[in-house]
Amino acid sequence: MEKGDLEQKKSFLKTVAPFSIISTMGLERVADSFHVRKFKNRGTVIHQGDTTSDFYVIKKGKVRILTINEAGDESCLRVLGSGDVFGELSAYDSAPRSASVQALGACTILTMNHSDFIVHLREIPDLALAFIQFLSDKLRWTTLFSHTMAQYDTAGRLLHLILHYKERFGREIVAGKTYEVDLPLNQTDLASMVGARREWVNRLLQKWRKRGYITYNGGIITILDVVALVAEKNRRMAIFQDEI
């Protein structure tokens, strides 16, 4: 590997949990074990059920995590972007993949094989501790997110998702009011994230557009009035709690 390539990977990994706290020497060893792979739009990174055990860090682009049931129906679980880590569970225990991962647009992803991953965990104590913290944070986030989503009806869940990804991928257009969220998902993908039909999501998006809340165009969600959108989300939670 050329020195420039290694330095680029080291510089990037310094910004990524759980690599940000390890020593310079440890970071160099870890960076040297990563290989760069590129994926085209909708290219498959991981197949659900595969016995592959590589570990991944997104350097550029976005991916979606999805599961497929026995009937072939997809459920989109989450969207990850630059600096996010995935595949760590199979990299640790070599169990079959519990979900598929698909590129959303062109992606550059760093990959590390299972053997190198385990060696680094054993030989770099700070990395092992950082991964414990990383997995703890991920479990807490998942628990909190699931609990929060359970408080809403389906419309509220969609609003919650839009606002969640506004924090992760949003670009401020008008301070405190208008945001552009690059979330390259079609309406079928959005529907699968909240347990609804595509037609139902389409009607909601059209209704919210007419109310001046959001617009949706080819995966770009523009929040026109974030205060009104938050108020609508809170109203949906109150309605749902009254019903139950």
C-alpha positions as CSV (number, residue, x, y, z in Angstrom):
1,M,0.0,0.0,0.0
2,E,1.3,3.5,-0.8
3,K,2.0,5.7,2.1
4,G,-0.4,8.4,0.9
5,D,-3.3,5.8,0.9
6,L,-2.4,4.7,4.4
7,E,-2.3,8.3,5.7
8,Q,-5.7,9.0,4.2
9,K,-7.2,6.0,5.9
10,K,-5.6,6.9,9.2
11,S,-6.8,10.5,9.0
12,F,-10.4,9.3,8.3
13,L,-10.4,6.6,11.0
14,K,-9.4,9.2,13.6
15,T,-12.9,10.6,13.1
16,V,-14.7,7.3,13.5
17,A,-15.8,5.6,16.7
18,P,-14.4,3.3,18.0
19,F,-11.0,4.0,16.3
20,S,-10.7,7.6,17.5
21,I,-9.2,6.8,20.9
22,I,-6.5,4.3,20.0
23,S,-2.8,5.1,19.8
24,T,-1.1,6.3,16.6
25,M,0.8,3.0,16.3
26,G,-2.4,1.0,16.8
27,L,-4.3,3.2,14.3
28,E,-1.6,2.6,11.7
29,R,-1.9,-1.2,12.2
30,V,-5.7,-1.0,11.9
31,A,-5.7,1.3,8.9
32,D,-3.3,-1.0,7.1
33,S,-5.7,-3.9,7.5
34,F,-8.6,-2.1,5.8
35,H,-9.2,-2.4,2.0
36,V,-11.1,0.0,-0.1
37,R,-14.2,-1.2,-2.0
38,K,-16.5,0.8,-4.2
39,F,-20.2,0.0,-4.8
40,K,-22.6,1.3,-7.4
41,N,-26.2,2.5,-6.6
42,R,-28.3,-0.3,-5.2
43,G,-25.2,-2.6,-5.2
44,T,-25.4,-5.3,-2.6
45,V,-22.7,-5.1,0.1
46,I,-24.0,-7.9,2.3
47,H,-26.6,-10.6,1.7
48,Q,-28.8,-11.6,4.6
49,G,-28.0,-15.2,5.6
50,D,-24.4,-15.1,4.1
51,T,-21.6,-16.5,6.2
52,T,-19.2,-13.8,5.3
53,S,-17.6,-12.1,8.3
54,D,-16.0,-8.9,7.1
55,F,-16.2,-5.7,9.0
56,Y,-17.1,-2.4,7.3
57,V,-16.8,1.4,7.7
58,I,-18.5,3.8,5.3
59,K,-16.0,6.3,4.0
60,K,-18.3,8.0,1.5
61,G,-21.9,7.6,0.6
62,K,-24.9,5.9,2.2
63,V,-26.2,2.4,2.7
64,R,-29.6,1.0,3.8
65,I,-29.9,-1.9,6.2
66,L,-32.8,-4.2,5.2
67,T,-34.3,-7.6,6.0
68,I,-36.3,-9.9,3.7
69,N,-38.9,-12.3,5.1
70,E,-39.8,-15.7,3.7
71,A,-42.4,-14.2,1.4
72,G,-39.7,-12.0,-0.2
73,D,-41.0,-8.7,1.3
74,E,-38.4,-6.1,2.3
75,S,-38.2,-4.1,5.5
76,C,-35.8,-1.2,5.5
77,L,-34.5,-0.8,9.0
78,R,-32.0,2.0,8.9
79,V,-29.9,4.3,6.7
80,L,-26.2,4.7,7.5
81,G,-23.7,7.3,6.2
82,S,-20.1,8.4,6.2
83,G,-18.3,7.3,9.4
84,D,-20.8,4.7,10.3
85,V,-19.8,1.1,11.1
86,F,-21.6,-2.1,10.3
87,G,-21.1,-5.8,10.1
88,E,-19.4,-5.9,13.5
89,L,-21.4,-8.7,15.0
90,S,-20.6,-11.3,12.3
91,A,-17.0,-10.1,12.3
92,Y,-16.9,-11.0,15.9
93,D,-18.9,-14.3,16.1
94,S,-18.9,-15.5,12.5
95,A,-22.7,-16.1,12.6
96,P,-24.7,-15.7,9.4
97,R,-25.7,-12.2,8.5
98,S,-29.0,-11.1,10.1
99,A,-29.7,-8.4,7.4
100,S,-28.7,-7.3,4.0
101,V,-26.9,-4.0,3.2
102,Q,-27.4,-2.1,0.0
103,A,-25.6,1.0,-1.4
104,L,-27.7,4.1,-1.9
105,G,-25.8,5.8,-4.6
106,A,-22.1,5.4,-5.2
107,C,-20.3,4.3,-2.0
108,T,-16.7,3.9,-0.9
109,I,-16.4,1.5,2.0
110,L,-13.5,0.3,4.0
111,T,-13.5,-3.5,4.7
112,M,-11.5,-5.6,7.1
113,N,-11.5,-9.4,7.2
114,H,-12.6,-11.4,10.3
115,S,-9.1,-12.7,11.1
116,D,-7.5,-9.2,11.2
117,F,-10.4,-7.9,13.2
118,I,-10.0,-10.5,15.9
119,V,-6.2,-10.0,16.1
120,H,-6.6,-6.3,16.5
121,L,-9.2,-6.7,19.3
122,R,-6.8,-9.1,21.1
123,E,-3.6,-7.1,20.6
124,I,-4.9,-3.5,21.0
125,P,-6.7,-3.3,24.4
126,D,-7.9,0.3,23.8
127,L,-9.7,-0.9,20.6
128,A,-11.4,-3.8,22.5
129,L,-12.6,-1.4,25.2
130,A,-13.7,1.1,22.5
131,F,-15.8,-1.6,20.8
132,I,-17.5,-2.5,24.1
133,Q,-18.4,1.2,24.4
134,F,-19.5,1.3,20.8
135,L,-21.8,-1.7,21.1
136,S,-23.2,-0.4,24.4
137,D,-24.0,3.0,22.8
138,K,-25.6,1.2,19.8
139,L,-27.8,-1.0,22.0
140,R,-28.9,2.0,24.0
141,W,-29.7,3.9,20.8
142,T,-31.7,1.0,19.4
143,T,-33.6,0.6,22.6
144,L,-34.5,4.3,22.9
145,F,-35.4,4.5,19.2
146,S,-37.6,1.5,19.3
147,H,-39.4,2.8,22.4
148,T,-39.8,6.2,20.8
149,M,-41.3,4.7,17.6
150,A,-43.7,2.7,19.6
151,Q,-45.3,5.9,21.0
152,Y,-46.6,7.0,17.6
153,D,-49.1,5.9,15.0
154,T,-47.8,5.2,11.5
155,A,-48.0,8.8,10.4
156,G,-46.1,9.8,13.6
157,R,-43.5,7.2,12.9
158,L,-42.8,8.6,9.5
159,L,-42.5,12.1,10.8
160,H,-40.2,10.9,13.5
161,L,-38.0,9.2,10.9
162,I,-37.9,12.3,8.8
163,L,-36.8,14.4,11.7
164,H,-34.3,11.8,12.9
165,Y,-32.6,11.8,9.5
166,K,-32.7,15.6,9.4
167,E,-30.3,15.5,12.4
168,R,-28.1,13.0,10.7
169,F,-28.1,14.1,7.0
170,G,-29.9,17.4,7.0
171,R,-28.5,20.6,5.4
172,E,-29.9,23.9,6.8
173,I,-31.4,26.1,4.1
174,V,-33.2,28.7,6.3
175,A,-32.0,28.9,9.9
176,G,-34.3,27.1,12.3
177,K,-37.0,26.5,9.6
178,T,-36.0,24.9,6.3
179,Y,-33.8,21.8,5.8
180,E,-32.9,19.6,2.9
181,V,-32.5,15.9,3.8
182,D,-30.7,13.7,1.3
183,L,-32.3,10.4,2.1
184,P,-32.2,8.4,-1.2
185,L,-35.1,6.1,-0.5
186,N,-38.1,5.6,-2.7
187,Q,-41.7,5.6,-1.3
188,T,-41.7,1.8,-1.0
189,D,-38.5,2.0,1.1
190,L,-40.1,4.7,3.4
191,A,-43.3,2.6,3.7
192,S,-41.3,-0.5,4.8
193,M,-39.6,1.5,7.5
194,V,-42.9,2.3,9.2
195,G,-44.9,-0.8,8.4
196,A,-47.2,0.8,5.8
197,R,-48.2,0.5,2.1
198,R,-46.5,2.7,-0.5
199,E,-49.8,4.2,-1.5
200,W,-50.5,5.3,2.1
201,V,-47.1,7.0,2.3
202,N,-47.7,8.7,-1.0
203,R,-51.0,10.2,0.3
204,L,-49.3,11.4,3.5
205,L,-46.5,13.1,1.6
206,Q,-49.0,14.8,-0.6
207,K,-51.0,15.9,2.4
208,W,-48.0,17.3,4.1
209,R,-46.9,19.1,0.9
210,K,-50.3,20.8,0.7
211,R,-50.0,21.9,4.3
212,G,-46.5,23.4,3.7
213,Y,-44.6,21.0,5.9
214,I,-42.4,19.1,3.4
215,T,-41.7,18.3,-0.3
216,Y,-40.4,15.0,-1.5
217,N,-38.5,14.7,-4.8
218,G,-36.4,11.7,-5.9
219,G,-35.2,10.9,-2.4
220,I,-34.6,14.5,-1.4
221,I,-36.9,15.5,1.5
222,T,-37.2,19.3,2.0
223,I,-38.6,20.3,5.4
224,L,-40.3,23.6,4.7
225,D,-41.3,24.3,8.3
226,V,-39.5,22.3,10.9
227,V,-41.5,23.8,13.8
228,A,-44.8,22.9,12.2
229,L,-43.5,19.4,11.5
230,V,-42.4,18.8,15.1
231,A,-45.8,20.1,16.3
232,E,-47.6,17.6,13.9
233,K,-45.4,14.8,15.2
234,N,-46.3,15.6,18.8
235,R,-49.9,15.9,17.9
236,R,-49.8,12.4,16.3
237,M,-48.3,11.0,19.6
238,A,-51.0,12.5,21.7
239,I,-53.7,11.1,19.4
240,F,-52.2,7.6,19.5
241,Q,-51.8,7.6,23.3
242,D,-55.5,8.7,23.7
243,E,-56.6,5.9,21.4
244,I,-54.7,3.3,23.5
